[in-house]
Amino acid sequence: MAVTYTKLWKLLLDKKMKRTDLKNIAGISSSTLAKLGKDEYVSLESIEKICCALGCNIDQVVDVIDHTPGRDRAHRRLSDFREAP
């Protein structure tokens, strides 16, 4: 399994924000911002700060990628695990 923050970068574009703007309003460190840019794991606390600063939910920021061999799909999003209403 791995993560990607592509949705986060798209959200920032939609809000006309720069990555440094996110760093400042969310109160995250430069090293956390660098990890996000490289699709590396960051703490859930950092994700929470980002979501609170942007007024969004975690599924609007991060996707979980499933690289399990033999799988039909390469990507599985958090929303794939939600129960149907």
Secondary structure, 3 states (H helix, E strand, C coil): CEEECHHHHHHHHHCCCCHHHHHHHHCCCHHHHHHHHCCCCCCHHHHHHHHHHHCCCHHHCCEEECCCCCCCCCEECHHHHCCCC
